[in-house]
């Protein structure tokens, strides 16, 4: 059985700036069935949510404490999903879902 590695996203430490901040990477590419692992490098709690309700996922991704990890699997194909932190709305990210591994590799080579 083929194991699909997790896609990784870092929640960076908060700065004093109030401008939009982006998760690292700001755009993460996944294929259906893949899991995203968010790693909180900040010393504050974060509550990740989609910017609008996404069927079949609802609105909430999950809460993540300081220096903790949050895992969420994305089984359904949804082409583009924007997300943010409910506690820090200046933090933004995007999940781009692609249909198959060949398409993912082709996009990564661009």
N, C-alpha and C positions, 0 to 999 in steps of 0.2 A: 504494500500500500504506500502511495506517495504522501509524504508529509509536507505540508505547505508551511514555510517559516512565517513567523509573525512579522508584520510590518511594525516598525518602531517609530514612536513620536516622543519627543522630549518637551516637557513643559518647562521653559527656562525660568530662571530666577527673575523675580519682579524688579523693575527699575523704577526710578522716580518719575519717569516720563508717562504721560497719560495718552500718548499717541497710540494708534493701533499696534499691537504686538502680535507676533505670529508664533505658532507652535513650530517646532523644528523637526522635520521639514514642514513648511506651510501647506504643501500639497502632498498627500500620501496616496500612492497607487496600490490598489488591492484587486484581487480576483474574488468572486463569490466563494465563500467557504473559508476565506482567510481571516485571521484574527489580527487586531491591532493592539499593540502593547504601548500604553502611555506611561512614561516615566516622569514623575514629578521631581524636578531638580530644585524646586522652590521650597521655601520654608513655610508656606501657607497652604491651606486647603483649596481645592479647586472642585467645581461641580460642572462637568462637561455636559452640554446639551446641544441638540441640533437646532439650527436657527428657525426651523419649522418642523412640524410633525412629519415624520417619515414612516410610511407604511412599509414594512411591518414592525418597525423599531420604536414607534412612538416619538417622544421628544427627548427623553433622558438617556445619556450615554452612561454616566455614573459619577460617583464622588471619588476623589483621590486625595489622600492625606500627604503631608510633607514627606519627601523621600520615599514614597510608596509607588506601587505599580498598579495600573488598572488594565484589565484585559476585556475585550469585547469582540465577539465573532460576528462577521457579516456574511450571512448565508445568501441573502437575497441580492439580486442585481439591481442597484440604484445607481445610475450613471455618475451623478455628482451630488455630494452632500456637504453643505456648509455647517460648521459647528463653532461653538464659542464656549466661554466659561460663564455660567449664570452669575457668579460672584464678581467676575472681572470681565465685563463685556467688551473691553478693548482687546482681549485675546481672541484670535481668530485662526481657523484652520479649514482645510478642505480635504474631503475623501473622494477620490476618483476611482470608480469601480470599472474594471475592464473584464470582458467576457472570458478571455482565456490567457494562458501563460505565454503563448506565442505573441499575442498582441502586447502583453506587458513587456516582454523582452524587446520587441521592436520599438516601443515608445521609450524605453530606458536608453536605447542606443542613440536617440536623436540628440 
